[in-house]
Amino acid sequence: MNFAVNNGSGNSYLVNGTEQDAHFVDYEEGIYVGYRYYETRGAMDEAWYEEQVVYPFGYGLSYTSFDWKLADVSALEGKAIDGNQTYEISVTVTNTGDVAGKDVVELYGHAPYTEGGIEKSEVVLVGFAKTKLLAPGESETLTLSFHPYYLASYDDECRKTEKGGFVLEAGEGYALYVAKNAHDRSMAIPFQVEKDQVFTEAAKDGYQVENRFEEVGDHIETYLSRADFAGTFPQTPTEDDRTVEAGFMDLLTMEAYIGSGSSLDVDKPWYAERKPRQKRKEMTYENTEYKLYDLIGKDYDDPLWDKLLNQLTYEQIGYLIGTGNFNTAEIANIDKPKTTDPDGPAGFTNFMTVIGGTATVYDTCFYASECVIAATWNTELVCKMGEAIGNEALIGNERGDGRVYSGWYAPAVNIHRTPFSGRNWEYYSEDGFLAGRMAASVIEGASEKGVYTYVKHFAVNDQETNRDTNGLITWLSEQSLRKSTCGRLRWL
């Protein structure tokens, strides 16, 4: 209803009837994207679901058949769970058909919803595993891990938290579904939560989880709510919806945030007064104490990085950033070589870059698109794809300058907001958890060969229309922003 050019009504702002060179996207659907919408609305009206959905999320076919046997789950079934504990569910999969094949076991979580409370989708993907190639009659036991964090809902309106955070609310009616797809409820494991479990600290790094993007959600008056799907369903914007005051347009400028005439760099350690630009060949720099190779293997937070960077001049940093398009520049005084970093995400596929009349990428493979890759549910295979790309990187540009391919503009991890998004082929899934697992696996494979990855299109990049003009202004609730990224953050 409100995608791209909004069914022909346009998605640019109007001031006194005049179209502005500023376009917008409103995520009025909130968290209800893809299967999270269909499964939630379908839980209230099965007849509606049958009419709307042909293939549930996660659905797949095989040339053979499989039987599943769930192991003892007495430690979880009917119990009150600990929000900080990881639980394991084991499923034995047996090939009962006549030919070899693989099967996927998916794990979905259900949290009870209170009308007027934190918005929750009926089910969310919280785990999955794929078998090896099973011969007829052969079995394999898969173990899936479940952490309650994956089932927590983001409390952007601070109903249960002071500043926002992920909440697993107290109550009965929770369940895990060992399933073949998002609509399969045949193998349910019920459990309960005795008291609210609040996650306000990132599990891995200890960073505080709190609202950080409230201002981008206030623009939308009504978000889709399962308490009233019909009454809150997104509508195509009218001219009145698109009309804003001139002062609103002023708020979209950088000056509104940093102040007119101010600088973001003044008084910062790296700031230096700009001098007349020298020609590149005339730039000379003193010897430095720390070289790039001194920091190989150092942690991201190691203080040596600051010492290394503080040796660089304003001119060097400007040149490095300003010319960093599918490459990074040489910085001689810290022994940093020039690198070639081709585009992806279907492999090293940037054949557009030409340096000195010679293309920088040759004879590399086009792999399957990310949405096809994610449909395999096969993290091992995706890791092998990353390794294969890494091998191509080591071979490098044989017919050009001879350099290896050091970096890779991939993977792209935006989710599919609709089936019509502009670059869905570059993105894995409508589900952030599945996208995160796939992205982590391909990164792992590529990094084994020394390739660093540029994880790109991280969030809310759904259309190409008007993206190349004055940019797109995306308005969305913090809950929907967190929903689209939290699974990927966990895995990346």
C-alpha positions in Angstrom: 0.0 0.0 0.0 2.9 2.4 0.6 5.8 1.0 -1.3 8.1 2.8 -3.7 6.0 5.5 -5.5 3.0 4.7 -3.4 0.7 3.2 -6.0 1.2 6.2 -8.3 0.5 8.9 -5.7 4.2 9.7 -5.4 6.7 9.5 -2.5 8.1 13.0 -2.6 7.3 15.8 -0.1 5.2 18.8 -1.1 5.6 22.3 0.2 2.8 24.7 -0.8 1.9 22.3 -3.6 5.4 22.2 -5.0 7.2 18.8 -5.2 10.5 18.7 -3.2 13.7 16.8 -4.1 13.3 14.7 -1.0 11.6 11.3 -1.0 10.3 9.2 1.9 9.4 5.7 2.9 7.0 5.0 5.8 7.3 1.6 7.5 3.7 1.8 8.8 3.6 -2.0 8.9 5.9 -2.1 11.9 7.3 -5.5 12.7 4.7 -7.4 10.5 6.8 -8.1 7.5 6.6 -11.3 5.5 5.6 -14.4 7.4 5.4 -12.5 10.6 2.3 -10.7 9.2 0.7 -13.8 7.6 1.2 -16.1 10.5 0.0 -13.5 13.0 -3.1 -12.6 11.1 -3.7 -16.2 10.1 -3.6 -17.3 13.8 -6.8 -15.2 14.2 -8.5 -16.4 11.0 -7.4 -19.7 9.5 -9.8 -19.4 6.5 -8.1 -16.0 5.7 -4.7 -17.7 5.9 -5.7 -20.5 3.6 -6.9 -18.0 1.0 -3.8 -15.8 1.2 -0.9 -18.2 1.6 0.1 -21.0 -0.8 3.6 -21.8 0.5 4.5 -20.9 4.1 7.9 -19.5 4.9 10.4 -22.3 5.1 8.3 -24.7 2.9 10.2 -27.1 0.7 9.9 -30.4 -1.2 12.2 -33.4 -1.7 12.5 -36.4 -4.0 12.4 -38.6 -0.9 10.5 -38.6 2.4 11.7 -38.3 6.0 10.5 -39.2 9.5 11.3 -37.2 12.5 11.7 -38.3 16.1 12.0 -35.7 18.9 14.3 -36.6 21.7 13.4 -36.2 25.4 12.5 -32.5 26.1 11.4 -32.9 29.7 14.0 -30.3 30.8 12.0 -27.7 28.9 8.4 -28.9 28.3 6.0 -27.4 30.7 8.8 -25.8 32.7 9.5 -22.2 33.6 12.7 -21.3 31.6 15.7 -19.3 32.5 16.1 -16.4 30.2 19.9 -16.6 30.4 20.2 -20.3 29.6 20.7 -22.0 26.3 18.5 -25.0 25.6 19.1 -27.8 23.2 16.5 -29.8 21.2 17.6 -32.9 19.4 15.7 -34.4 16.4 16.5 -37.7 14.7 15.8 -37.5 11.0 15.4 -40.8 9.0 15.2 -41.1 5.2 12.1 -43.3 4.7 12.1 -42.9 0.9 13.9 -44.6 -2.0 16.6 -42.1 -3.0 19.2 -40.1 -1.1 18.3 -36.6 0.1 18.7 -33.9 2.7 16.2 -32.4 5.1 15.9 -29.2 7.1 14.6 -29.0 10.7 13.3 -25.5 11.6 12.6 -24.2 15.1 10.1 -21.4 15.7 9.2 -19.7 18.9 5.8 -18.4 20.0 5.3 -15.7 22.7 1.8 -14.9 24.1 0.5 -11.5 23.1 -1.5 -9.1 25.4 -3.7 -6.6 23.6 -2.3 -3.1 24.0 1.1 -4.5 25.0 4.4 -5.0 23.2 3.7 -6.0 19.6 4.7 -9.6 18.9 4.4 -11.8 15.8 2.8 -15.2 16.2 6.0 -17.0 15.5 9.6 -16.1 14.8 12.4 -18.3 13.5 14.9 -19.1 16.4 16.9 -22.0 15.0 17.5 -24.4 12.1 19.7 -27.3 11.0 20.2 -29.3 7.8 21.1 -32.9 7.6 23.9 -34.4 5.6 23.0 -36.4 2.5 21.1 -39.3 3.9 20.8 -42.6 2.0 17.5 -44.5 2.1 17.1 -45.8 5.6 19.9 -43.7 7.0 19.4 -41.5 10.1 21.1 -38.4 11.6 20.4 -36.6 14.9 20.4 -32.8 14.6 20.8 -30.7 17.7 19.3 -27.2 17.6 20.2 -24.5 20.2 17.6 -22.1 21.5 18.4 -19.0 23.5 15.3 -17.1 24.9 16.9 -13.8 23.7 15.8 -14.8 20.2 12.2 -14.8 21.3 12.3 -11.5 23.2 10.4 -8.5 21.8 11.9 -5.0 21.6 10.1 -2.6 24.0 10.5 0.6 22.2 7.6 2.3 24.0 9.2 1.5 27.4 6.3 -0.5 28.8 8.6 -2.8 30.8 12.0 -1.0 30.5 13.3 2.4 31.4 15.0 3.2 28.1 14.1 0.3 25.8 15.4 -3.2 25.5 14.4 -6.7 24.6 11.8 -8.3 26.9 10.6 -11.8 27.4 7.4 -11.1 29.3 6.1 -13.3 32.2 3.3 -15.7 31.3 2.1 -19.0 30.2 1.4 -20.1 26.6 4.9 -19.9 25.3 6.0 -22.7 22.9 8.7 -23.9 20.5 7.7 -25.6 17.3 10.0 -28.1 15.8 8.7 -27.6 12.3 8.9 -28.0 8.5 7.8 -24.4 7.9 6.5 -21.4 9.8 2.9 -22.7 9.8 3.7 -26.2 11.1 2.5 -26.8 14.7 2.7 -30.6 14.8 5.6 -30.8 17.2 5.1 -28.3 20.0 7.1 -27.9 23.2 5.1 -25.6 25.6 6.9 -23.7 28.4 6.4 -20.7 30.6 8.2 -17.6 31.8 7.8 -16.9 35.5 8.9 -13.3 35.5 9.8 -10.7 33.0 13.3 -11.4 31.5 14.8 -8.1 30.3 17.8 -8.0 28.0 19.3 -4.5 28.2 22.9 -5.6 27.6 24.2 -7.1 24.4 25.2 -10.6 25.2 28.6 -10.6 23.4 30.1 -7.2 23.9 28.4 -5.7 27.0 27.1 -2.7 25.1 23.9 -1.1 26.5 20.7 -1.9 24.6 18.4 1.1 24.6 16.4 3.3 22.3 18.7 5.2 20.0 16.4 6.0 17.0 13.2 7.4 18.6 13.2 10.5 16.3 12.8 8.4 13.2 9.7 6.8 14.4 7.7 9.7 15.7 6.9 10.9 12.2 4.4 8.0 11.7 1.1 8.4 13.7 -0.2 4.8 13.4 1.6 1.5 13.1 0.0 -1.8 12.2 -1.1 -3.6 15.3 -2.4 -7.1 15.8 -5.0 -5.6 18.2 -6.7 -4.1 15.1 -5.3 -5.2 11.8 -8.2 -3.8 9.8 -8.2 -0.4 11.5 -4.4 0.1 11.5 -3.6 -1.3 8.1 -1.2 1.0 6.1 -2.8 3.3 3.6 -1.5 4.9 0.4 -0.4 8.5 1.3 -2.6 11.3 0.1 -1.4 14.8 -0.9 -2.2 16.0 2.6 0.0 13.2 4.0 2.8 14.3 1.7 2.5 18.0 2.5 4.9 19.5 5.0 6.0 23.0 6.1 9.2 24.5 4.7 10.7 24.4 8.1 10.4 20.6 8.0 12.6 20.4 5.0 15.2 22.5 6.8 15.3 19.9 9.5 16.6 17.4 6.9 19.9 19.2 6.4 23.1 18.5 8.2 23.2 22.1 9.5 20.2 21.2 11.7 22.3 18.8 13.6 25.8 20.3 13.7 24.9 24.0 13.5 25.6 26.5 10.7 29.3 27.0 10.0 30.5 24.4 12.6 32.8 21.6 11.9 32.6 18.0 13.1 36.4 17.8 13.2 37.5 20.9 15.1 39.3 20.1 18.4 39.4 16.4 17.6 42.8 14.6 17.9 42.9 13.9 14.1 42.0 17.5 13.1 44.6 19.6 11.3 44.1 22.9 9.5 43.7 22.4 5.8 46.6 23.5 3.7 46.7 24.0 -0.1 46.3 20.6 -1.6 49.6 19.2 -3.0 49.8 17.0 -6.0 49.9 13.4 -4.9 53.4 12.8 -6.2 54.8 15.7 -4.1 53.4 14.5 -0.8 56.1 13.5 1.6 55.7 12.2 5.1 58.1 11.5 8.0 58.9 8.0 9.1 56.5 6.6 11.6 57.0 4.4 14.7 54.1 2.0 14.1 53.5 0.1 10.8 50.4 -1.6 9.7 52.0 -5.1 10.0 52.6 -4.4 13.7 48.9 -4.7 14.3 48.1 -7.9 12.4 46.0 -10.0 14.7 45.3 -7.2 17.2 41.8 -6.8 18.7 39.6 -4.0 17.4 39.9 -2.2 20.7 43.6 -2.5 21.0 45.1 1.0 21.8 47.8 0.5 19.2 45.2 1.3 16.5 44.8 4.8 17.9 48.6 5.3 17.8 48.8 4.0 14.3 45.9 6.3 13.1 47.3 9.3 14.9 50.4 9.1 12.7 48.3 9.9 9.6 47.7 13.4 8.4 44.4 15.1 7.4 45.5 14.9 3.8 46.2 11.2 4.0 42.9 10.4 5.6 41.0 12.6 3.1 42.7 10.8 0.2 42.1 7.3 1.6 38.4 8.0 2.2 37.8 10.1 -0.9 39.3 7.6 -3.3 38.1 4.4 -1.6 35.8 3.0 -4.3 36.4 -0.7 -4.9 40.0 -0.2 -3.6 41.9 1.4 -0.8 44.9 3.7 -1.4 48.5 3.0 -0.4 49.8 4.8 2.7 53.6 4.5 2.4 54.7 5.7 5.8 52.8 2.9 7.6 53.6 0.3 4.9 49.9 0.0 3.9 49.7 -1.3 0.4 47.1 -0.4 -2.2 44.3 -3.0 -2.3 41.7 -4.1 -4.8 38.2 -4.6 -3.3 35.7 -5.7 -5.9 31.9 -5.6 -5.6 29.6 -8.5 -4.9 27.5 -10.1 -3.4 27.3 -12.9 -6.1 31.1 -13.1 -6.1 33.8 -10.8 -7.4 31.6 -9.3 -10.1 32.7 -5.7 -10.4 33.8 -5.7 -14.0 33.1 -1.9 -14.3 36.2 -0.7 -12.5 39.0 0.1 -15.0 42.4 1.5 -13.8 44.9 2.6 -16.4 42.8 1.2 -19.2 42.9 -2.3 -17.7 40.0 -4.0 -15.8 40.8 -5.1 -12.3 38.6 -8.2 -12.1 39.0 -11.2 -14.4 37.8 -14.8 -14.7 35.9 -14.9 -11.5 32.7 -16.9 -10.8 29.2 -15.6 -10.6 27.6 -17.6 -7.8 23.9 -18.0 -7.1 21.9 -15.0 -5.8 21.6 -14.6 -2.1 17.9 -15.4 -2.0 18.5 -18.7 -3.7 21.5 -19.4 -1.4 19.3 -18.8 1.7 16.7 -21.2 0.4 19.1 -24.0 0.8 19.2 -23.5 4.6 22.7 -24.9 4.3 25.3 -22.9 6.3 28.0 -25.4 5.5 27.5 -24.9 1.8 27.5 -21.2 2.2 30.8 -21.3 4.1 32.3 -23.3 1.2 31.1 -20.6 -1.1 33.0 -18.1 1.0 36.1 -20.3 0.8 35.8 -20.5 -3.0 35.6 -16.7 -3.2 38.7 -16.6 -1.0 40.6 -18.8 -3.3 39.7 -16.5 -6.2 41.0 -13.6 -4.1 44.4 -15.3 -3.7 44.7 -15.9 -7.4 43.8 -12.2 -7.9 44.0 -10.1 -11.0 46.3 -12.2 -13.3 45.9 -10.1 -16.4 46.1 -6.7 -14.8 48.2 -5.4 -11.9 48.7 -8.8 -10.3 47.2 -7.8 -7.0 45.1 -10.2 -4.9 41.5 -9.2 -4.2 41.8 -8.1 -0.6 38.3 -7.1 0.2 34.8 -8.0 -0.9 31.7 -5.7 -1.1 29.5 -8.4 0.4 27.5 -10.0 1.8 24.4 -7.8 1.6 22.1 -8.4 4.6 19.0 -6.2 4.2 15.8 -8.1 4.6 13.0 -8.4 2.0 10.4 -5.9 3.0 8.2 -6.9 0.1 8.6 -9.3 -2.9 9.1 -6.2 -5.1 12.1 -4.5 -3.3 14.7 -3.2 -5.7 17.6 -5.5 -4.8 16.0 -8.6 -3.3 18.3 -10.8 -5.3 21.2 -9.4 -3.3 19.5 -10.1 0.0 19.1 -13.5 1.7 15.6 -13.4 3.3 12.7 -11.6 4.8 13.9 -13.0 8.1 16.8 -11.4 9.9 17.8 -14.6 11.8 18.2 -16.6 8.6 20.0 -13.8 6.9 22.4 -13.5 9.9 23.3 -17.1 9.9 23.9 -17.1 6.1 26.0 -13.9 6.2 28.1 -15.2 9.2 28.8 -18.4 7.3 30.0 -16.8 4.1 32.1 -14.3 6.0 33.7 -17.2 7.9 34.6 -19.0 4.7 36.1 -15.9 3.0 38.0 -14.8 6.1 39.7 -18.2 6.2 41.5 -17.1 3.1 42.3 -13.6 4.4 39.5 -11.8 2.7 37.8 -9.0 4.7 34.2 -8.3 3.9 32.2 -5.1 3.7 28.8 -6.1 5.1 26.5 -3.8 3.1 22.9 -2.6 2.7 22.7 -3.4 6.4 19.1 -2.2 6.9 16.1 -0.3 5.4 17.4 -0.2 1.8 14.3 -1.5 0.0 14.0 0.4 -3.2 16.2 1.9 -5.9 13.5 4.3 -7.1 14.7 7.8 -6.2 17.6 6.4 -4.2 20.0 8.2 -6.6 18.5 11.7 -6.3 18.5 13.4 -3.0 18.3 10.2 -1.1 15.4 8.4 0.6 14.2 9.4 4.1 13.0 6.3 5.9 10.7 6.6 8.9 10.1 3.6 11.1 9.7 2.6 14.7 12.7 1.5 16.7 11.0 -1.9 17.2 10.8 -2.5 13.5 14.4 -1.4 13.0 15.5 -3.8 15.7 13.4 -6.6 14.3 15.1 -6.3 10.9 18.6 -6.3 12.4 18.7 -8.1 15.7 19.1 -11.6 14.3 22.0 -10.4 12.1 23.6 -8.5 14.9 23.6 -11.7 17.0 25.4 -13.7 14.3 27.7 -11.0 12.8 
